[in-house]
Amino acid sequence: MSIDEKKLNDFIGKIVGDVGAAMSAALVVVGDKLGLYKAMAEAGPVTPGDLARATGTTERYVREWLNAQAASGYVEYDGATQRFSLTPEQAFAFADDSSPASVPGLFHVTAAMWHGEEKATENFRTGKGLAWGDQHPCLFEGTERFFRSGYIGNLVSAWLPALEGVTAKLERGAKVADVGCGLGASTILMAKAYPRSRFVGFDSHERSIALARERAKQSGVADRVTFEVARSTDYPGKDYDLVAHFDCLHDMEDPVGAARHVKETIARDGTWMIVEPFAGDSPEANHNPVGRVFYSASTMLCVPHSLAHHGPALGAQAGESRLRGVVVEGGGFSKLRRATQTPFNLILEARP
């Protein structure tokens, strides 16, 4: 076998970059938990000692952390003053939980994947699965934080308006079911935007529902939002004007059953909004940086949950054609269209 030395060196360089990213991801989680990014955003340029005093941490660790962050390009360093700082863009991503570009949640999801590595390795051998609720607890809030940033940036301003006639119904007062709601980020955002409507979030994970109820109270929307433990195939209620599945249909053990239950519970003129990770219909269409993230998460989180319940394991890169099979052929909906999209999401609109 002949080795091209330049190609080999280029490949090893890629590996070094990937390993550095994987290692530094742990430091992002540490910095987020300790409030280091937020303190930097508030203080401006800091020395390691400044940041340690502001956060009640140890200077020696903080100094090493800051240098690792600077090497990653996550913070800036001024050699003349020997101070570290965040650019406005870095602060927007790392230090503002209300930002549509907030990223720490994604790093917590990554941490959950590492926590599950031993179980995943065994599942490769046995073909068994791992239910969502059996993953490491850091997954649940990490997922909520990651998806919430996308919802903040798009849900009310772009996704709902892309659906035919839905915002007008919500403004007048509609009945909405958010299925697979997790910690309720999407439900609460819609409730804040449309105070005349009533919302109920359903999820099979009890701990997530408990946290969602707490967050509804904290957000001041508990008067028009309720959260209940229920599965996607048997949640209660009828005549919903809008049913939504945010980033969860592909995870489900019975997506066709979920689609049929939406058909049974939606109003005759209602809308089913399906938000899914962006994916093309062929594997090669997803061999890119976004697909890399989604295929990785799918291997460790999405496929195992479905297999744990003997489901079809659609995966996070199912693509629109496979989802059409679930919604139209399986669920009996007459219409399905791509309402809009982002680099990270497909937003599909189904009608009975």
Buried (B, 14 or more C-beta within 10 A) or exposed (E): EEEEEEEEEEEEEEEEEEEEEEEBBBBBBBBBEBBBBBBBBEBEBBBBEBBBBBBEBEBEEBBEBBBBBBEBEBBBBEEEEEBBBBEEEBBBBBBBEEBBEBBBBBBBBBBBBBBBEEBBEEBEEEEEBBBBBEBBEBBBBBBBBBBBBBBBBBBBEBBBBBBEEBBEBBEEEBBBBBBBBBBBBBBBBBBBBBEEBBBBBBBBBEEBBEBBBBBBEEBEBBEBBBBBBBBBBEBEBEEBBBBBBBBBBBBBBBBBBBBBBBBEBBBEEBBBBBBBBBBBBEEEEBEEEBBEBBBBBBBBBBBBBBBBBEBBBBBBBBBBEBBBBBBBEBBBBEEBBEBBBBEBBBBBBBBB
